[in-house]
Amino acid sequence: MATFVAPIAGLIGKQDGKHIVATITVYFHPARSTGSMHEATMLAFLAFLYAAFVSFTSMAVSAFFGQRDLLALGHTIVLVVFCGGGLGFVGWLKQRLGNPLVNVACSLTSLAIITVLTKEEAVHNATFSEDKIRQVLVMVIMGIAATTAVNLIVKPVSARRELREDMVKTTDSLGDMLIIVTRSFLSGSEEELKRPEYIAASERYKLVFTSLTKNLSEARYEHYVLGTEKEYVIDSQLVERMHRLSQDIGGLRSAAATQFSLINTPLVAGGATPTAISSEPIDLDTSFKPSSFGSVVDTQLPSIDEVSEEFNDTGDTAASGPSSTRNDATAASPADVFSMFIMHLGPSMKSLAYTLKQILDELPFGPGPEYRIAVNDHFRTSLEDAINLFSEARKESLDRLYKSIELNPTQSVEAVADFEEVGASCGYFSFSLLDFAQDTLAYLDILENLKIELDEGPRSRSWKWLVFWRKRAPNNSASDDLEQLGLLEQDEALGLSQEISSP
């Protein structure tokens, strides 16, 4: 249309190169989210401004040396500094950032600079002319306007909504992995981590992690345009907390792997005869199915005391197996040490794990397209009670565990070292689970802040980012900085994903 429709072509001018309008619409295609379209528009105009700066500066240098009969020298400077240096900087920036939108903006800049420097007679004749620059500006505006109109009218996609959906998928995956890793640790079997359920949950998390990072970056521009930058800050904190939870899962996975290797290690010479952990693996599903908790939306989550009573009534193998009838005072093998630890801490550990699972299944948002914040008043109370009771049970279990090791003087130094390694592994896993619960509490706090921000509605809108020259408030921490939280590096994403990958 810019080439063959006379009224539109007349707006651009008589110069050639009108097909660049089509090039721009292809570069900044509308098949993207609204936030990404805002980013594309910004980068397109930044690309034009840089091209205009290089073009006008090259004209000024050429005119300066032309007035002094040194036109050849002026052309040499234009070739080396503006053509070589200007385009070299574009190439370096493209390589440095590695962003697809930055890549197309760099291509647009290079195209505009080359067009002006090679086809614009003003540089050759040592004069000023803004005709070509004006033509490029009009073509950029026309191309961006066309793609933006299609993006906003034909099946618009909101990065904010996509971010909400990714958050729901992330918490679901984290909850599934938490339960499977905990079950594997309690049963003392690595087979749980090799089952399709865990592998599928891990793969789902790795897939949604990349999408979560991308949508957070694109949602930033939507919030900036709508004046809801405070909401973006809270969203960034939510994503950051999800990353912490994934690291906690990695810690649980590492502790479980350490435990598997230790309890399966043969005893050294002089050690006691190994004893089996239990006649059967501990099954979390038989005693604490999520359905037994009821609906956490309408009722309070059960405390650990309630679940512990259910645990005792069901005759779980951890409490009724052969290892539980053994004297707590001594441990004959690393497996005995682990069995003793599980006998005392198993019920509260299972209760805390399922409390966390039930909360993560409900958080952070309800079903779409509204995605209302699903924060229940009983979440915090139930989780705090579970954490307190688990902390007390953990301390008591570790005290008994190390006391049983000390009361067995017949063991060799090597055997005692093996026992202490198992004890450290048990302490590491329980600490990682406690850390996961504490991070979930912080996650609930951030959700409460987001709920308050959303309830304020239009009254909280602001466009303070426009006054960028003003200094930020000193109480803003680095984690709250808008720019830093929006730029999540891809290599960090891959690193976090590897921490929870299946063996």
VEXPA-200078 format. One record per residue (C-alpha): residue in one letter; y, x, z. Coordinates in steps of 0.001 Angstrom, whole numbers, padded with zeros to 6 digits, always signed. Layout:
<pts>
AYXZ/...
</pts>
This chain:
<pts>
M+000000+000000+000000/A+002411+002820+000781/T+001796+004235-002675/F+001447+001203-004949/V+003450-001580-003238/A+007026-001002-004374/P+008896-002401-001314/I+006823-000301+001089/A+006960+002775-001124/G+010736+002394-001320/L+011020+002711+002448/I+009349+006099+002332/G+011496+007538-000443/K+011036+009000-003878/Q+009139+012097-002785/D+005422+012412-003350/G+002809+012559-000600/K+002929+008865+000313/H-000860+008889+000617/I-000411+010612+003986/V+000023+007120+005460/A-003628+006441+004657/T-004546+009854+006068/I-002844+008980+009360/T-004669+005655+009631/V-007953+007508+009142/Y-007059+010261+011608/F-005971+007800+014315/H-008436+005027+013502/P-008260+001778+015514/A-011929+001823+016622/R-011054+002962+020126/S-009922+001546+023457/T-006346+000468+024083/G-005767+003454+026348/S-007072+005832+023704/M-004742+004178+021177/H-001781+004824+023473/E-002859+008452+023736/A-003229+008701+019955/T+000284+007320+019451/M+001738+009832+021895/L-000073+012759+020277/A+000959+011660+016774/F+004650+011711+017680/L+004274+014998+019560/A+002683+016424+016423/F+005631+015202+014358/L+008179+016658+016801/Y+006530+020069+016670/A+006354+019979+012874/A+010026+018956+012712/F+010985+021804+015062/V+009156+024403+012969/S+010573+022983+009729/F+014206+022823+010869/T+014002+026266+012483/S+012565+027789+009303/M+015411+026195+007304/A+017956+027646+009746/V+016490+031149+009460/S+016364+030921+005679/A+019980+029698+005500/F+021172+032403+007924/F+019731+035269+005895/G+020642+033598+002596/Q+024340+033657+003499/R+024044+037420+003984/D+022233+038038+000706/L+019006+038816+002590/L+017013+035845+001355/A+013852+037907+000803/L+013946+039081+004410/G+014508+035506+005555/H+011512+034309+003544/T+009406+037069+005065/I+010365+036009+008596/V+009642+032379+007754/L+006240+033358+006377/V+005256+035560+009321/V+006837+033761+012275/F+006899+030093+011351/C+004044+029817+008900/G+001730+032350+010582/G+002882+031991+014182/G+003531+028255+014075/L+000198+027418+012496/G-001549+030039+014629/F-000302+028314+017773/V-001625+025005+016435/G-005043+026571+015862/W-005071+028130+019327/L-004114+024827+020950/K-006835+023020+019029/Q-009439+025544+020170/R-008136+025673+023738/L-008158+021931+024488/G-011141+020885+022377/N-010114+017226+022460/P-010907+015083+019385/L-007498+013387+019459/V-005751+016729+019885/N-007728+018007+016901/V-006460+015266+014595/A-002918+015695+015934/C-003133+019406+015117/S-004360+018538+011623/L-001382+016214+011165/T+000998+018928+012373/S-000486+021506+010021/L-000277+019097+007107/A+003389+018346+007787/I+004359+022008+008271/I+002574+023162+005124/T+004136+020325+003116/V+007674+021230+004204/L+007300+025003+003927/T+005625+024965+000511/K+007140+021930-001230/E+010566+021521+000371/E+013180+023284-001760/A+015551+023632+001187/V+013563+026531+002635/H+013424+028258-000746/N+017122+027702-001481/A+018357+028590+002024/T+019821+025120+002697/F+019278+022250+005125/S+017563+019031+004083/E+016102+016344+006281/D+014671+014219+003454/K+011085+015456+003784/I+011202+015332+007576/R+012470+011764+007469/Q+009703+010841+005030/V+007037+012275+007342/L+008512+010365+010300/V+008444+007066+008396/M+004852+007681+007311/V+003779+008465+010882/I+005418+005278+012152/M+003821+003171+009415/G+000348+004624+009928/I+000434+004332+013732/A+001868+000803+013562/A-000951-000328+011265/T-003738+001150+013401/T-002180-000091+016659/A-001897-003629+015290/V-005555-003653+014295/N-006562-002112+017632/L-004740-004741+019701/I-005533-007789+017564/V-009073-007283+016225/K-011563-007117+019125/P-009425-005166+021608/V-011303-002923+024034/S-009898-002185+027490/A-010727+001202+028985/R-009989-000229+032437/R-012695-002849+032011/E-015123-000286+030624/L-014382+001895+033652/R-015254-000954+036006/E-018552-001503+034210/D-019378+002211+034381/M-018663+002248+038119/V-021128-000599+038658/K-023806+001229+036659/T-023124+004469+038542/T-023563+002961+042004/D-026741+001189+040888/S-028204+004470+039625/L-027198+006337+042786/G-028820+003658+044951/D-032066+003821+042982/M-032224+007623+043194/L-031435+007556+046919/I-034358+005252+047677/I-036810+007173+045504/V-035860+010584+046936/T-036046+009252+050505/R-039437+007661+049862/S-040670+010925+048366/F-039503+012903+051392/L-041091+010517+053886/S-044393+010426+052031/G-044469+014201+051603/S-045412+013758+047955/E-043511+015142+044987/E-045200+012637+042692/E-042498+010066+043478/L-039914+012272+041756/K-042091+012533+038663/R-042517+008820+038213/P-040750+007031+035328/E-038527+005100+037759/Y-036792+008217+039051/I-036565+009856+035640/A-035055+006681+034179/A-032501+006403+037007/S-031517+010053+036579/E-031116+009655+032821/R-029034+006505+033288/Y-026724+008364+035618/K-026259+011288+033245/L-025441+008925+030383/V-022966+006850+032350/F-021315+009942+033854/T-019900+011048+030496/S-018688+007524+029767/L-017162+007277+033251/T-015129+010447+032739/K-013944+009396+029283/N-012950+005886+030331/L-011062+007195+033363/S-008974+009443+031122/E-008268+006616+028674/A-007551+004073+031427/R-004781+006360+032660/Y-002638+005572+029617/E-003231+001844+029990/H-002080+001998+033602/Y+000973+004049+032651/V+002049+001525+030032/L+001421-001460+032338/G+003209+000172+035266/T+000107+000255+037486/E-000129+003997+037980/K-000948+003510+041678/E-004074+001652+040655/Y-005007+004584+038432/V-004667+006976+041369/I-007093+004867+043402/D-009496+004608+040461/S-009430+008397+040228/Q-010278+008668+043909/L-013187+006268+043419/V-014577+008366+040579/E-014100+011527+042618/R-016008+009953+045513/M-018822+008964+043143/H-019072+012603+042140/R-019399+013509+045819/L-022193+010966+046219/S-024008+012474+043246/Q-023714+015902+044864/D-025202+014443+048041/I-028134+013144+045995/G-028521+016669+044647/G-028643+017957+048216/L-031308+015415+049161/R-033327+016351+046096/S-033075+020051+046942/A-034111+019468+050566/A-037093+017397+049467/A-038180+020100+047009/T-037955+022717+049771/Q-040038+020546+052061/F-042729+020052+049407/S-043106+023790+048903/L-043238+024545+052629/I-045815+021989+053738/N-048075+022944+050840/T-047903+026674+051639/P-051202+028011+053072/L-051006+029288+056624/V-050918+033043+057148/A-053786+034867+058793/G-053970+034141+062469/G-052390+030740+062160/A-053916+027549+063347/T-055935+025251+061208/P-053693+023041+059101/T-053654+019361+059812/A-052956+016655+057290/I-049613+014930+057443/S-051096+011496+057484/S-054039+009625+056196/E-051739+007748+053836/P-048266+008352+052450/I-045459+006422+054066/D-044562+003430+051921/L-041014+002219+052222/D-041715-000839+050128/T-044202-002388+052560/S-041848-002585+055525/F-038304-002594+054206/K-037926-004354+050934/P-034290-005031+050034/S-034989-008742+049989/S-035761-008648+053700/F-032135-007934+054422/G-030967-011211+052931/S-027662-011475+051116/V-025176-008895+052305/V-022382-010922+050804/D-022826-013827+053218/T-024477-012196+056225/Q-024251-008995+058186/L-026611-006174+057332/P-029390-005648+059885/S-028970-002849+062357/I-031400-000023+062717/D-032727-001490+065951/E-033830-004633+064138/V-035489-002712+061354/S-037158-000359+063811/E-038781-003325+065543/E-040065-004543+062200/F-041308-001039+061539/N-043332-001031+064757/D-044777-004493+064119/T-046010-003664+060638/G-048091-000762+061814/D-046590+001749+059432/T-048773+004756+058818/A-046085+007118+060098/A-046456+005655+063573/S-050097+004637+063553/G-051668+007411+061508/P-053651+010282+062982/S-050599+012496+063304/S-048831+010004+065569/T-051613+010064+068141/R-051270+013795+068483/N-049496+015366+071419/D-045775+015821+070698/A-045684+019035+072673/T-047318+021312+070110/A-047610+021669+066365/A-050606+023340+064745/S-049287+023617+061184/P-046135+023097+059102/A-047564+019717+058155/D-047735+018825+061859/V-044090+019788+062298/F-043082+017563+059423/S-045319+014716+060618/M-043801+014905+064091/F-040293+014773+062635/I-041114+011766+060454/M-042792+009964+063352/H-039560+010006+065365/L-036904+009748+062636/G-038768+007855+059908/P-037830+004292+060984/S-034112+004979+061368/M-034056+007052+058176/K-035644+004226+056213/S-033232+001726+057734/L-030180+003828+056863/A-031437+004447+053334/Y-031939+000754+052630/T-028622-000152+054243/L-026941+002272+051841/K-028993+000946+048933/Q-028027-002638+049669/I-024327-001744+049905/L-024408+000282+046690/D-026099-002587+044867/E-023183-004866+045769/L-020395-002332+045175/P-017929-001767+043771/F-017249-004842+041651/G-018713-008237+040937/P-019883-009392+037501/G-017577-009198+034493/P-015292-009929+032923/E-013302-010422+036142/Y-014939-007513+038040/R-013602-008659+041392/I-013889-006152+044213/A-017082-006876+046176/V-016076-005621+049620/N-017687-007534+052477/D-016301-007376+055998/H-019767-006612+057395/F-020345-003558+055191/R-018381-001143+057349/T-019683-002475+060670/S-023313-002370+059598/L-023011+001075+058048/E-021193+002542+061054/D-023884+001189+063393/A-026593+002610+061158/I-024885+006011+061039/N-024435+006183+064818/L-028038+005251+065556/F-029346+007603+062889/S-027259+010470+064278/E-028682+009932+067750/A-032241+009673+066442/R-031727+012782+064311/K-030543+014851+067250/E-033447+013708+069406/S-035991+014335+066647/L-034735+017855+065955/D-034737+018660+069671/R-038353+017538+069995/L-039315+019380+066838/Y-037978+022762+067950/K-039283+022227+071468/S-042793+021713+070095/I-042494+025008+068225/E-041340+026872+071332/L-044190+025462+073446/N-046865+026938+071189/P-046959+030655+072139/T-050302+031323+070467/Q-048850+031281+066979/S-048096+034489+065130/V-044557+035482+064203/E-045199+034534+060581/A-046508+031097+061544/V-043502+030444+063777/A-041240+031400+060885/D-043050+028886+058692/F-042581+026200+061331/E-038879+026958+061632/E-038472+026775+057875/V-040009+023302+057884/G-037723+022323+060754/A-034699+023602+058849/S-035805+021659+055788/C-036077+018455+057813/G-032667+019079+059341/Y-031185+019761+055898/F-032504+016507+054465/S-031350+014413+057418/F-027916+016067+057305/S-027617+015398+053561/L-028506+011743+054126/L-025902+011553+056872/D-023343+013159+054571/F-024173+010578+051900/A-023560+007794+054420/Q-020220+009303+055481/D-019113+009543+051851/T-020108+005908+051371/L-017821+004999+054275/A-014975+006861+052581/Y-015862+005018+049383/L-015447+001704+051220/D-012020+002815+052467/I-010870+003573+048926/L-012130+000185+047736/E-010130-001495+050482/N-007016+000328+049281/L-007696-000792+045722/K-008134-004381+046872/I-004775-004268+048651/E-003120-002792+045569/L-004567-005472+043294/D-003586-008260+045692/E+000041-007163+045472/G-000066-007859+041727/P+003134-007593+039668/R+005209-006723+042720/S+003649-003256+042820/R+004345-002385+039179/S+006417+000721+038577/W+007056+003230+035834/K+007933+006206+038013/W+006110+008546+035634/L+009061+008160+033248/V+011300+010052+035677/F+009047+013093+035475/W+011862+015466+036409/R+011920+014121+039961/K+009913+016022+042525/R+006827+014323+043874/A+006607+013286+047493/P+005352+016204+049651/N+002560+014088+051173/N+000789+013710+047858/S-002345+015807+047985/A-003909+017551+045031/S-006613+014911+044832/D-003915+012253+044388/D-002130+014013+041568/L-002188+011831+038478/E-002553+014591+035969/Q-005192+016612+037781/L-007465+013681+038542/G-007303+012411+034976/L-008507+015651+033404/L-012159+015913+034446/E-013783+018831+032690/Q-016909+018212+030616/D-018644+021296+031988/E-018272+019939+035530/A-019881+016716+034394/L-022853+018577+033006/G-023099+020648+036167/L-023180+017633+038458/S-025739+015952+036278/Q-028025+018957+036498/E-027990+018772+040299/I-029793+015445+040284/S-031982+016007+037263/S-035678+015493+037576/P-037919+018543+038031/
</pts>
